Amino acid sequence: MKRIIFITGLLILFIACKQSAIIEGNSIKVSNINELNAAIKNSNAGDNIILANGVWRDVEINFYGNGTKENPITLMAEEKGKVTIEGASNLKIGGSYLEVNGLYFKNGHTPSKNVIQFKINNDTIANHCKVTQCVIEEFTQPDRDVSDHWVEFWGRHNELSHCYITGKSNFGPTIIVQLKGNQHIKTYHQIVNNHFGPRPRKGGPHGETMQIGDSGTSMTPAHVVVSNNLFERCNGEVEIISSKSNFNEFRNNVFFESEGSLVLRHGNYATIDGNIFIGNDNSKFIGGIRVINTGHWITNNYFYKLKGETFRAPLSVMNGIPKSPLNRYNQVTDAVVAYNSFIDCKSPWQFSVGSNVSQSDVLPPSEIRSARPIRTVVANNLLFNSEGDEYPIVNYDKVDGINFKNNITNSENKSEIKPKGLITKEVQVKQVSDGLCILTENYTDIFNGFDFETITTDIFGTERTSESNSVGAIVNPVKENAILVDKSKYGTDWFSTEKVKYEPKKIQVSSNAELVEGLNAANSGDILVVKSGSYTVDSSLKINKRITITSEDKNNKAELVFTSENTAFEMNPKGNLIIEDIILKGNKTQDAFATLDKNMTKAYNLWIKNSELSDFKSVLRVSKGSFADTVSVANSTIKNCVRGIMLNKETNDGGDYNCEFVNITNSTFENIQEVVLDFYRGGYDESTIGGHLTFQNNHVSNSGGNSDEAILIKNRGIVNVDFSNNTFKNNPVKLIAVLWGAKGQKPVNNTTINSGKIEVVQNLKLKLMY
């Protein structure tokens, strides 16, 4: 009997050792999806399900169960950062008191509409669940036109905290809160202590970092708290956060050099308190807060070096549409803007933004924004500019519904609007740390409006009392060593967002083979230096990293002659190509530069400097869904091509476009048979950045004869255009270009000789998107 018991014991031990799921108390370690599913199915309150280190590829995880507040069920990485979720993978959570900790999503995309979803299906909703210490990095769809959300909230009392999320380049908000159904309202979700890293420019709408509700649920009470997050260079579109529901709170967040604004797009009674908005001296697209709808309180916010205008102004208060439908713009009423500091901001207060009565001949009455803000208090704010700002207020309509009280500026106000409640005063400011400027002493002549006693602290939590108070976001004394931004407070405790700086290498090229081999072997950032001479290239050169190709001798430029069938340079996602001091020649059967036909998941860039390009079918041909952040031609000659730069594939009139910045300067175009440039953005979408075209100091001759519309340069729908100091000679077209007058576009100092005309259309008729 003892022998049987001994053998049986050994057998049991052997079987246990063969299993990779190890149970130690309430900890269950799993190493594949089948073991994970079994562990989830059998989990109980207090259990910890541990994913073994390694790559978990093509896994769709349904994490369900019911823990308790004291004993949640946890799904966690064996070691943070060493459990990666890759390939076609996602995570759905359903039940109560579940916690996900330490997962790293990378090198893939979701096969569904969400990477992380706080519900499994309509019968299994998440409540009181948390996702923390996780990273989602560039987990973006191969096709940028495919829409998804990286975190989708449902249910109530769920939390996203201490996560790092970055790099979404396809359609759809990064984070969305859904409010559809009684079980998904009054949510009290917490989005706290996260680091939202760079979101690249998308080239159209639907690139928000966060959206709370939608037009159809915009009157719903949501009670979402967004606090203590860092939004760093979130440039997806003009709305970094789009609040589309009621009673949301935005507290103590930092918006660092993000090209957009915190937008109260729909819904009412938001609280925006203690946030920091940081710009720089270079960008006019970094915004602050845009106000629409009713009852918002905007207090204790700090705005620094913001240069944005209209929809991206530091404080943008919009006009509404009378009897507006849910998906458009309601009138601003009963809002309070108090105790905020605007430091070195350009024209920080802009009122009746979006007023468009002048466009009534091309827009229906339902689109005319004529309802001015009313019953709105702007009080106890500080405006300080180290170099002066004589126009602190910009108005696009009458400003008769704003009550200005006890605001201080250090500059003479020469704006059209000169309220008594904006007082010019010589105030002294000191800089206590990088970007943090405070009054040397409190300015205590403040306005005590209705409910102002509820504003009890400043941005640093210092009490505002009857004895110690001040205009602006900061009350003296300020604690020692106060700083504006401490990045260590945000995101995970294990993932480093700092990238190692790479020192570019120069790779010498003196033969065709060395050119191809050097390009393949180069690291991103490297420079191919080509010896003088002519090189025949019989295949397309793939560009999927940052590469510079330049001549060794700038006075005797290297010549690359392409005999490849389709394209000389194939632009791939993340391809950044600089052609400098190079001669490129084709045989008119191939394009000089072309994107992939599909799966342009991330942006590319192209710079042509001091170079010559001839005998190609197109200079640049792109695909639908492709997007370049910058296409630049400078000090170059382009000649004898069928067509020029073709950025014209986003033709669905949904506000999208193929490039953000097109800069063509100091260059010559000769004998281009069709259009020199076709840069298209369709659809009436007034709030997107809308593309930028600089066409300056160029010479265009003998071009456009075969243009199907007898136009030389097409820029329809592009919002920002500088068209100046060009010469057009002997171009057989009716029109050189059509500029959009309502956007301030006008031709400046151009010379036209036998080349048609430059036309300005005040109100461009576009297809309505809504």
KEDRENMI-964379 format. One record per residue (C-alpha): residue number from 1; residue in three letters; x, y, z. Coordinates in steps of 0.2 Angstrom, whole numbers, plus 2048, in hexadecimal, padded with zeros to 3 digits. Layout:
# residues N
NUM_ALA_X_Y_Z
...
END
This chain:
# residues 770
1_MET_800_800_800
2_LYS_80E_80C_804
3_ARG_816_808_7F4
4_ILE_806_80C_7EA
5_ILE_804_81C_7F4
6_PHE_816_821_7F0
7_ILE_814_81E_7DD
8_THR_804_827_7DD
9_GLY_80B_836_7E5
10_LEU_81A_836_7D9
11_LEU_80D_835_7CB
12_ILE_803_844_7D1
13_LEU_813_84E_7D4
14_PHE_819_84A_7C2
15_ILE_809_84F_7BB
16_ALA_809_85F_7C5
17_CYS_81A_863_7BF
18_LYS_815_860_7AD
19_GLN_808_86E_7AF
20_SER_80E_87F_7AB
21_ALA_800_887_7B5
22_ILE_807_888_7C7
23_ILE_7FB_88B_7D5
24_GLU_802_893_7E5
25_GLY_7F4_899_7F1
26_ASN_7EA_8A5_7E7
27_SER_7F7_8A8_7D9
28_ILE_7F5_89E_7C9
29_LYS_803_89F_7BC
30_VAL_7FE_89C_7AA
31_SER_808_89B_79A
32_ASN_7FC_899_78C
33_ILE_7EB_89F_787
34_ASN_7E2_88E_78B
35_GLU_7E9_88E_79D
36_LEU_7E4_8A1_79F
37_ASN_7D3_89D_799
38_ALA_7D2_88F_7A6
39_ALA_7D9_899_7B4
40_ILE_7CC_8A7_7B0
41_LYS_7BE_89B_7B0
42_ASN_7C2_894_7C1
43_SER_7C8_8A4_7C9
44_ASN_7C1_8AA_7DA
45_ALA_7C2_8BA_7E3
46_GLY_7D4_8BE_7E9
47_ASP_7DC_8B3_7DB
48_ASN_7EB_8BA_7D2
49_ILE_7ED_8B3_7C0
50_ILE_7FF_8B5_7BA
51_LEU_803_8B6_7A8
52_ALA_815_8AE_7A5
53_ASN_822_8B9_79E
54_GLY_823_8B8_78B
55_VAL_81A_8BD_77B
56_TRP_807_8B9_77C
57_ARG_803_8BA_769
58_ASP_7F2_8BB_761
59_VAL_7E8_8B9_772
60_GLU_7D7_8BF_774
61_ILE_7D5_8BF_787
62_ASN_7C3_8C0_790
63_PHE_7C7_8C3_7A2
64_TYR_7B7_8C1_7AC
65_GLY_7B2_8BD_7BE
66_ASN_7AC_8C5_7CE
67_GLY_7B8_8CB_7DB
68_THR_7B5_8D6_7E9
69_LYS_7BB_8E7_7EE
70_GLU_7C7_8DF_7FB
71_ASN_7CB_8D0_7F0
72_PRO_7CB_8D4_7DE
73_ILE_7D0_8C7_7D1
74_THR_7E0_8CD_7C9
75_LEU_7E8_8C9_7B7
76_MET_7FA_8CE_7B8
77_ALA_80B_8CC_7B0
78_GLU_818_8C1_7B7
79_GLU_823_8D0_7B5
80_LYS_81E_8E1_7AF
81_GLY_824_8E4_79E
82_LYS_829_8D2_79A
83_VAL_817_8CC_796
84_THR_813_8D3_785
85_ILE_803_8D2_77C
86_GLU_806_8D2_769
87_GLY_7FF_8CE_758
88_ALA_7EC_8CE_756
89_SER_7E7_8CF_769
90_ASN_7DB_8D8_775
91_LEU_7D4_8D7_786
92_LYS_7C2_8D8_78C
93_ILE_7BD_8D9_79E
94_GLY_7AC_8D5_7A5
95_GLY_7A6_8D3_7B7
96_SER_7AB_8DC_7C7
97_TYR_7BA_8E0_7D1
98_LEU_7C7_8DA_7C4
99_GLU_7D8_8E1_7C2
100_VAL_7E4_8E0_7B3
101_ASN_7F6_8E5_7B7
102_GLY_807_8E6_7AE
103_LEU_802_8E1_79C
104_TYR_80C_8E8_78D
105_PHE_802_8E9_77C
106_LYS_80E_8EB_76D
107_ASN_812_8E5_75C
108_GLY_800_8E2_757
109_HIS_7EF_8E8_756
110_THR_7DE_8E3_75C
111_PRO_7D4_8D7_751
112_SER_7C4_8DF_758
113_LYS_7BF_8F2_75B
114_ASN_7C8_8F3_76C
115_VAL_7D9_8EF_774
116_ILE_7D2_8EF_785
117_GLN_7BF_8EF_788
118_PHE_7B6_8F0_799
119_LYS_7A9_8E4_793
120_ILE_7A9_8D3_78B
121_ASN_797_8D4_784
122_ASN_787_8DC_788
123_ASP_784_8D0_796
124_THR_795_8D0_79E
125_ILE_799_8E2_7A2
126_ALA_7A8_8E8_7AD
127_ASN_7A4_8F2_7BD
128_HIS_7B1_8F7_7CA
129_CYS_7BF_8F0_7BF
130_LYS_7D1_8F7_7BD
131_VAL_7DE_8F7_7AF
132_THR_7EF_8FD_7B7
133_GLN_802_8FD_7B3
134_CYS_7FF_8F8_7A1
135_VAL_806_8FF_791
136_ILE_7FF_900_77F
137_GLU_80C_905_773
138_GLU_808_907_760
139_PHE_7FB_8F9_761
140_THR_7F4_901_751
141_GLN_7EA_8FA_743
142_PRO_7F4_8F6_733
143_ASP_7E7_900_729
144_ARG_7E5_912_730
145_ASP_7D3_913_729
146_VAL_7CE_905_735
147_SER_7C6_90C_745
148_ASP_7C9_905_756
149_HIS_7CB_90B_769
150_TRP_7D9_906_774
151_VAL_7CF_907_784
152_GLU_7BD_906_784
153_PHE_7B3_909_794
154_TRP_7A2_902_798
155_GLY_799_8FF_7A8
156_ARG_79D_909_7B8
157_HIS_7AB_90D_7C4
158_ASN_7B9_906_7B9
159_GLU_7CA_90D_7B9
160_LEU_7D9_90F_7AD
161_SER_7E8_915_7B8
162_HIS_7FB_916_7B7
163_CYS_7FC_910_7A5
164_TYR_806_916_796
165_ILE_7FD_917_785
166_THR_805_91E_775
167_GLY_806_91D_762
168_LYS_7F4_91B_75C
169_SER_7F4_920_74A
170_ASN_7E4_919_743
171_PHE_7D2_91F_744
172_GLY_7C9_920_755
173_PRO_7CC_928_766
174_THR_7D9_91F_770
175_ILE_7CE_91F_780
176_ILE_7BB_91F_77F
177_VAL_7AD_91E_78C
178_GLN_79D_917_786
179_LEU_78D_91C_78E
180_LYS_780_912_785
181_GLY_773_90B_791
182_ASN_76E_90D_7A3
183_GLN_77C_902_7A9
184_HIS_789_90D_7A1
185_ILE_784_91E_7A7
186_LYS_789_927_7B7
187_THR_799_91D_7B5
188_TYR_7A5_926_7C1
189_HIS_7B3_91E_7B7
190_GLN_7C5_923_7BC
191_ILE_7D2_927_7AF
192_VAL_7E1_92C_7BA
193_ASN_7F4_92D_7BB
194_ASN_7F7_927_7A9
195_HIS_803_92D_79C
196_PHE_7FC_930_78B
197_GLY_80B_930_780
198_PRO_80C_938_76F
199_ARG_7FE_935_763
200_PRO_804_939_752
201_ARG_7FA_945_746
202_LYS_7EC_93B_73E
203_GLY_7E7_947_72F
204_GLY_7D5_949_733
205_PRO_7C8_946_741
206_HIS_7C6_937_74C
207_GLY_7D7_938_754
208_GLU_7D2_93D_766
209_THR_7DD_937_774
210_MET_7CD_936_77F
211_GLN_7BA_937_77B
212_ILE_7AD_936_789
213_GLY_79C_932_781
214_ASP_796_936_770
215_SER_78A_941_768
216_GLY_77B_935_76B
217_THR_77F_934_77D
218_SER_785_945_780
219_MET_777_94A_78C
220_THR_77B_93B_797
221_PRO_783_93D_7A9
222_ALA_794_934_7A8
223_HIS_79D_93B_7B8
224_VAL_7AE_935_7B0
225_VAL_7BD_93B_7BA
226_VAL_7CD_93F_7AF
227_SER_7DB_944_7BB
228_ASN_7EE_944_7BD
229_ASN_7F2_93F_7AC
230_LEU_7FF_945_7A0
231_PHE_7FB_948_78E
232_GLU_80B_949_785
233_ARG_80B_94F_772
234_CYS_7FA_948_76F
235_ASN_7F8_94F_75D
236_GLY_7EB_943_756
237_GLU_7DF_951_753
238_VAL_7D8_961_75A
239_GLU_7CF_959_768
240_ILE_7DB_950_774
241_ILE_7CC_94D_780
242_SER_7BB_94E_779
243_SER_7AE_94F_787
244_LYS_79D_94A_781
245_SER_793_947_791
246_ASN_78E_94F_7A1
247_PHE_797_952_7B2
248_ASN_7A8_94C_7AD
249_GLU_7B7_952_7B7
250_PHE_7C8_956_7B0
251_ARG_7D5_95A_7BE
252_ASN_7E7_95C_7BF
253_ASN_7EC_956_7AE
254_VAL_7FB_95C_7A4
255_PHE_7F9_95F_792
256_PHE_80B_960_78B
257_GLU_80E_967_779
258_SER_7FE_95F_773
259_GLU_7F7_966_763
260_GLY_7E5_967_768
261_SER_7DA_96B_777
262_LEU_7CF_965_785
263_VAL_7BF_967_77D
264_LEU_7AE_967_785
265_ARG_7A6_962_775
266_HIS_795_95C_77B
267_GLY_78D_95A_78C
268_ASN_78C_966_79B
269_TYR_793_96A_7AC
270_ALA_7A5_965_7AA
271_THR_7B2_969_7B7
272_ILE_7C3_96E_7B0
273_ASP_7CE_972_7BF
274_GLY_7E1_972_7C2
275_ASN_7E7_96D_7B1
276_ILE_7F7_973_7A9
277_PHE_7F9_976_796
278_ILE_80A_979_78F
279_GLY_80F_97F_77E
280_ASN_81E_986_776
281_ASP_824_994_76B
282_ASN_823_98A_75B
283_SER_811_983_759
284_LYS_801_98C_756
285_PHE_7F7_97C_758
286_ILE_7FA_978_76B
287_GLY_7E9_97D_773
288_GLY_7E1_97E_784
289_ILE_7CE_97D_788
290_ARG_7C0_97E_77B
291_VAL_7AF_982_783
292_ILE_79E_97D_77C
293_ASN_78D_97A_786
294_THR_788_97E_797
295_GLY_78D_980_7A9
296_HIS_7A0_97C_7A8
297_TRP_7AC_982_7B6
298_ILE_7BE_985_7B0
299_THR_7C9_989_7BF
300_ASN_7DB_989_7C5
301_ASN_7E2_984_7B4
302_TYR_7F4_98A_7AE
303_PHE_7F7_98E_79C
304_TYR_809_990_796
305_LYS_810_996_785
306_LEU_800_991_77B
307_LYS_7FF_999_76A
308_GLY_7F0_990_763
309_GLU_7E2_999_75A
310_THR_7CF_997_758
311_PHE_7CB_985_75C
312_ARG_7DC_983_764
313_ALA_7DD_993_76E
314_PRO_7E2_992_781
315_LEU_7D0_996_785
316_SER_7C4_994_776
317_VAL_7B2_998_77A
318_MET_7A7_993_76B
319_ASN_797_99A_763
320_GLY_789_98D_762
321_ILE_77C_989_756
322_PRO_76A_98E_75B
323_LYS_760_97F_75F
324_SER_76F_974_75B
325_PRO_76D_962_757
326_LEU_776_956_763
327_ASN_785_954_758
328_ARG_789_966_755
329_TYR_78D_975_760
330_ASN_782_97B_76F
331_GLN_783_98C_775
332_VAL_78F_990_784
333_THR_785_995_793
334_ASP_788_997_7A6
335_ALA_79A_993_7A5
336_VAL_7A7_999_7B2
337_VAL_7BA_99C_7AD
338_ALA_7C3_9A1_7BD
339_TYR_7D4_9A2_7C6
340_ASN_7DE_99C_7B6
341_SER_7EF_9A2_7B1
342_PHE_7F4_9A5_79F
343_ILE_807_9A7_79E
344_ASP_80F_9AD_78E
345_CYS_800_9A7_784
346_LYS_7FB_9B0_774
347_SER_7E9_9B8_773
348_PRO_7E4_9AB_780
349_TRP_7D1_9AF_781
350_GLN_7C8_9AC_771
351_PHE_7B5_9AE_771
352_SER_7A7_9A9_765
353_VAL_7B3_99E_75C
354_GLY_7AB_995_74D
355_SER_7A0_9A3_749
356_ASN_79B_9A0_737
357_VAL_78D_9AB_732
358_SER_797_9B1_723
359_GLN_796_99F_71C
360_SER_783_99E_71C
361_ASP_783_99E_709
362_VAL_78C_98D_708
363_LEU_785_985_719
364_PRO_774_981_71E
365_PRO_76C_98A_72D
366_SER_76F_97B_738
367_GLU_782_97E_737
368_ILE_782_991_73A
369_ARG_78A_994_74B
370_SER_782_9A5_750
371_ALA_77E_9A2_763
372_ARG_78A_9AC_76D
373_PRO_790_9A6_77E
374_ILE_785_9AD_78C
375_ARG_784_9AE_79F
376_THR_797_9AA_7A0
377_VAL_7A3_9B0_7AE
378_VAL_7B5_9B3_7AA
379_ALA_7BD_9B9_7BB
380_ASN_7CD_9B9_7C5
381_ASN_7D8_9B3_7B7
382_LEU_7EA_9B9_7B4
383_LEU_7F1_9BD_7A3
384_PHE_804_9C0_7A3
385_ASN_80F_9C2_794
386_SER_822_9C5_796
387_GLU_822_9CD_785
388_GLY_811_9D5_786
389_ASP_801_9D0_77D
390_GLU_7F6_9DF_778
391_TYR_7E8_9D4_771
392_PRO_7E3_9C8_77F
393_ILE_7D1_9C6_778
394_VAL_7CC_9C1_767
395_ASN_7BA_9C2_763
396_TYR_7B1_9BA_753
397_ASP_7A0_9C1_758
398_LYS_799_9CD_766
399_VAL_79F_9C9_777
400_ASP_790_9CF_780
401_GLY_78C_9BF_78B
402_ILE_79D_9BE_794
403_ASN_79E_9C6_7A5
404_PHE_7B1_9CB_7A8
405_LYS_7B5_9CE_7BA
406_ASN_7C6_9D2_7C3
407_ASN_7D2_9CA_7B6
408_ILE_7E4_9D1_7B5
409_THR_7EF_9D3_7A6
410_ASN_800_9DB_7A5
411_SER_7FE_9E2_794
412_GLU_7F3_9F0_78D
413_ASN_7E4_9E9_785
414_LYS_7E1_9EF_773
415_SER_7D5_9E1_76F
416_GLU_7C4_9E6_767
417_ILE_7BD_9E0_778
418_LYS_7C2_9EB_787
419_PRO_7B8_9E5_796
420_LYS_7BA_9EE_7A6
421_GLY_7BD_9DD_7AE
422_LEU_7CE_9DB_7A5
423_ILE_7D9_9E7_7AF
424_THR_7EB_9EB_7A9
425_LYS_7F7_9EB_7B7
426_GLU_80A_9EB_7BA
427_VAL_80C_9DA_7C2
428_GLN_81C_9D1_7C6
429_VAL_81F_9BF_7C2
430_LYS_82D_9B3_7C7
431_GLN_831_9A3_7BF
432_VAL_834_996_7CD
433_SER_837_987_7C2
434_ASP_836_982_7AF
435_GLY_827_98A_7A8
436_LEU_81F_98E_7B9
437_CYS_81D_9A1_7BC
438_ILE_814_9A8_7CB
439_LEU_80F_9B9_7D1
440_THR_81C_9C0_7DD
441_GLU_80D_9C5_7E8
442_ASN_7FB_9C0_7E9
443_TYR_7EF_9CC_7E0
444_THR_7E0_9CB_7EC
445_ASP_7D3_9D6_7E3
446_ILE_7C8_9C8_7DE
447_PHE_7B6_9C5_7D8
448_ASN_7AC_9BB_7E4
449_GLY_79F_9B4_7D8
450_PHE_791_9A8_7DB
451_ASP_798_997_7E2
452_PHE_7AA_99E_7E1
453_GLU_7AC_999_7F3
454_THR_7AC_987_7EC
455_ILE_7BD_98B_7E4
456_THR_7C7_987_7F4
457_THR_7D8_983_7EE
458_ASP_7E4_988_7E0
459_ILE_7ED_97D_7D3
460_PHE_7F9_976_7E0
461_GLY_7EC_973_7EE
462_THR_7F0_983_7F7
463_GLU_7E1_989_800
464_ARG_7D8_999_7FA
465_THR_7D2_9A2_809
466_SER_7CB_9B3_80C
467_GLU_7DC_9B8_813
468_SER_7E6_9B0_805
469_ASN_7E0_9AF_7F4
470_SER_7E5_9B6_7E3
471_VAL_7E1_9B7_7D1
472_GLY_7E8_9A9_7C6
473_ALA_7EA_997_7C9
474_ILE_7F8_999_7D6
475_VAL_7F7_9A0_7E8
476_ASN_806_9A5_7F1
477_PRO_810_99E_7FA
478_VAL_815_990_7EE
479_LYS_81D_981_7F6
480_GLU_830_980_7F4
481_ASN_836_976_7E4
482_ALA_826_978_7DC
483_ILE_826_972_7CA
484_LEU_81A_972_7BC
485_VAL_81B_960_7B5
486_ASP_823_951_7BD
487_LYS_822_943_7B0
488_SER_826_936_7BC
489_LYS_815_938_7C4
490_TYR_80C_931_7B5
491_GLY_80B_920_7AC
492_THR_812_90F_7B2
493_ASP_820_90C_7BE
494_TRP_829_900_7B3
495_PHE_829_907_7A1
496_SER_836_914_79B
497_THR_82F_921_78F
498_GLU_841_928_78C
499_LYS_849_922_77C
500_VAL_85B_920_77A
501_LYS_863_92D_76E
502_TYR_86A_926_75F
503_GLU_87A_92E_757
504_PRO_877_92C_744
505_LYS_885_924_73A
506_LYS_88B_928_728
507_ILE_88B_91A_71C
508_GLN_896_91D_70D
509_VAL_88F_917_6FC
510_SER_899_915_6EC
511_SER_88F_908_6E2
512_ASN_87D_902_6DF
513_ALA_87F_8F3_6EA
514_GLU_886_8FE_6F8
515_LEU_877_909_6F7
516_VAL_86B_8FB_6F9
517_GLU_875_8F2_706
518_GLY_878_902_710
519_LEU_865_906_710
520_ASN_861_8F5_716
521_ALA_86E_8F5_723
522_ALA_86C_907_729
523_ASN_864_90B_73A
524_SER_856_918_73B
525_GLY_85F_929_73B
526_ASP_86E_924_730
527_ILE_875_92D_721
528_LEU_879_926_711
529_VAL_887_930_709
530_VAL_888_92D_6F6
531_LYS_898_930_6EC
532_SER_896_93A_6DC
533_GLY_891_930_6CD
534_SER_882_928_6C5
535_TYR_87A_919_6CC
536_THR_86D_90E_6C4
537_VAL_860_907_6D0
538_ASP_855_8F9_6C9
539_SER_84A_8F6_6D9
540_SER_840_900_6E4
541_LEU_848_907_6F4
542_LYS_83E_903_704
543_ILE_83D_911_710
544_ASN_837_90B_722
545_LYS_842_915_72D
546_ARG_84A_927_72E
547_ILE_857_928_720
548_THR_861_936_718
549_ILE_868_933_707
550_THR_875_941_702
551_SER_883_944_6F6
552_GLU_895_944_6FC
553_ASP_899_953_6F1
554_LYS_88B_95F_6F1
555_ASN_892_968_6E2
556_ASN_893_958_6D8
557_LYS_883_94F_6DD
558_ALA_880_93C_6DC
559_GLU_873_937_6CF
560_LEU_867_928_6D2
561_VAL_85F_922_6C2
562_PHE_850_917_6C6
563_THR_84B_909_6BA
564_SER_83F_900_6C6
565_GLU_82D_8FD_6C0
566_ASN_822_905_6CD
567_THR_82B_911_6D9
568_ALA_83C_917_6DD
569_PHE_83A_919_6F0
570_GLU_82C_90F_6F9
571_MET_826_918_708
572_ASN_821_90D_716
573_PRO_81A_911_727
574_LYS_827_91A_732
575_GLY_831_91E_722
576_ASN_83A_92F_723
577_LEU_844_933_714
578_ILE_84F_942_711
579_ILE_856_944_700
580_GLU_863_951_700
581_ASP_86F_957_6F2
582_ILE_86A_948_6E7
583_ILE_864_947_6D4
584_LEU_856_93A_6D2
585_LYS_851_935_6C0
586_GLY_843_929_6BA
587_ASN_83D_923_6AA
588_LYS_82B_929_6AC
589_THR_824_918_6B0
590_GLN_827_919_6C2
591_ASP_823_925_6D1
592_ALA_831_92D_6DA
593_PHE_829_92A_6EB
594_ALA_81A_91F_6EF
595_THR_811_918_6FE
596_LEU_80C_906_700
597_ASP_7FB_903_6F9
598_LYS_7F4_8FE_70A
599_ASN_7F9_8FB_71C
600_MET_801_90D_71E
601_THR_7FE_90B_731
602_LYS_80A_919_736
603_ALA_80F_92A_72F
604_TYR_81E_92C_723
605_ASN_828_93C_71F
606_LEU_831_942_70F
607_TRP_83D_951_70D
608_ILE_845_955_6FC
609_LYS_853_962_6FE
610_ASN_85F_96A_6F2
611_SER_85B_95C_6E5
612_GLU_855_959_6D4
613_LEU_848_94D_6CE
614_SER_842_949_6BC
615_ASP_839_93D_6B1
616_PHE_82E_935_6BD
617_LYS_81B_930_6BB
618_SER_817_939_6CC
619_VAL_822_941_6D8
620_LEU_818_93A_6E7
621_ARG_809_92E_6E6
622_VAL_800_929_6F5
623_SER_7F3_91C_6FA
624_LYS_7E2_91F_704
625_GLY_7E6_91D_716
626_SER_7F8_923_715
627_PHE_7FD_932_71E
628_ALA_80D_93D_71E
629_ASP_811_949_72C
630_THR_81C_953_720
631_VAL_81F_953_70E
632_SER_82C_961_70A
633_VAL_835_967_6FA
634_ALA_842_974_6FC
635_ASN_84F_97C_6F1
636_SER_84C_96F_6E4
637_THR_847_96C_6D1
638_ILE_83A_961_6CB
639_LYS_837_95F_6B9
640_ASN_831_954_6AA
641_CYS_825_94A_6B5
642_VAL_813_945_6B1
643_ARG_80C_94B_6C1
644_GLY_813_953_6D1
645_ILE_80F_94F_6E3
646_MET_7FE_946_6E5
647_LEU_7F7_946_6F6
648_ASN_7E5_944_6F1
649_LYS_7DE_932_6F6
650_GLU_7D3_937_705
651_THR_7C4_93B_6FA
652_ASN_7B6_935_706
653_ASP_7B3_947_70C
654_GLY_7B5_942_71E
655_GLY_7C1_94F_723
656_ASP_7D1_944_720
657_TYR_7E0_948_716
658_ASN_7F1_940_711
659_CYS_7FD_94C_718
660_GLU_7FE_959_726
661_PHE_80C_964_720
662_VAL_810_967_70E
663_ASN_81F_973_70C
664_ILE_824_978_6FB
665_THR_831_986_6FB
666_ASN_83E_98E_6EF
667_SER_83C_980_6E2
668_THR_83A_97F_6CF
669_PHE_82C_975_6C6
670_GLU_82E_973_6B3
671_ASN_825_969_6A7
672_ILE_819_960_6B3
673_GLN_80B_95A_6A7
674_GLU_7FD_959_6B4
675_VAL_7FB_961_6C5
676_VAL_80A_967_6CF
677_LEU_801_963_6DF
678_ASP_7F1_95B_6E4
679_PHE_7EE_95C_6F7
680_TYR_7DC_958_6FB
681_ARG_7D1_959_70B
682_GLY_7BE_957_709
683_GLY_7B0_95A_715
684_TYR_7AA_968_71F
685_ASP_7B3_964_72F
686_GLU_7B7_975_737
687_SER_7C0_96F_747
688_THR_7CE_964_73F
689_ILE_7DF_96C_73C
690_GLY_7DC_96A_72A
691_GLY_7ED_968_722
692_HIS_7FB_975_71E
693_LEU_802_97A_70D
694_THR_810_986_70B
695_PHE_813_98A_6F9
696_GLN_820_998_6F9
697_ASN_82E_99F_6EE
698_ASN_82C_992_6E0
699_HIS_82D_993_6CD
700_VAL_821_989_6C3
701_SER_822_989_6B0
702_ASN_81A_97F_6A1
703_SER_810_974_6AC
704_GLY_7FE_96F_6AE
705_GLY_7F9_96D_69C
706_ASN_7F1_95C_69E
707_SER_7E9_960_6AF
708_ASP_7D7_959_6AE
709_GLU_7D0_969_6B6
710_ALA_7DC_975_6AE
711_ILE_7E3_979_6C0
712_LEU_7F5_979_6C5
713_ILE_7F5_977_6D7
714_LYS_7E6_96F_6E1
715_ASN_7E4_972_6F3
716_ARG_7D1_970_6F6
717_GLY_7CC_970_708
718_ILE_7DD_973_70F
719_VAL_7DB_97F_71D
720_ASN_7EC_987_720
721_VAL_7F4_98E_710
722_ASP_803_99A_70D
723_PHE_803_99D_6FA
724_SER_810_9AB_6F7
725_ASN_81F_9B2_6ED
726_ASN_81D_9A5_6DF
727_THR_820_9A7_6CC
728_PHE_815_99E_6C0
729_LYS_81A_99F_6AE
730_ASN_812_998_69E
731_ASN_807_98B_6A6
732_PRO_7F8_987_69B
733_VAL_7EB_986_6A8
734_LYS_7DB_990_6AD
735_LEU_7DF_990_6BF
736_ILE_7F0_990_6C9
737_ALA_7E7_98D_6D9
738_VAL_7D7_990_6E3
739_LEU_7D9_997_6F4
740_TRP_7CC_997_703
741_GLY_7C9_9A9_708
742_ALA_7BF_9A4_718
743_LYS_7CF_99C_71F
744_GLY_7D9_9AC_71C
745_GLN_7E2_9A5_70C
746_LYS_7E8_9B1_6FF
747_PRO_7F5_9B2_6F2
748_VAL_804_9BD_6F7
749_ASN_810_9C4_6EB
750_ASN_80E_9B7_6DD
751_THR_813_9BA_6CB
752_THR_809_9B3_6BE
753_ILE_80D_9B3_6AB
754_ASN_802_9AA_69F
755_SER_7FD_99E_6AC
756_GLY_7EA_9A0_6B0
757_LYS_7E5_9A8_6C1
758_ILE_7E5_9A5_6D4
759_GLU_7D3_9A5_6DA
760_VAL_7CD_9A9_6EB
761_VAL_7BD_9A1_6F0
762_GLN_7B6_9A9_701
763_ASN_7AB_99B_706
764_LEU_7AF_989_6FF
765_LYS_7A1_97E_6FE
766_LEU_7A5_96D_706
767_LYS_79B_95D_709
768_LEU_793_95D_71B
769_MET_79B_94F_726
770_TYR_78D_94F_733
END
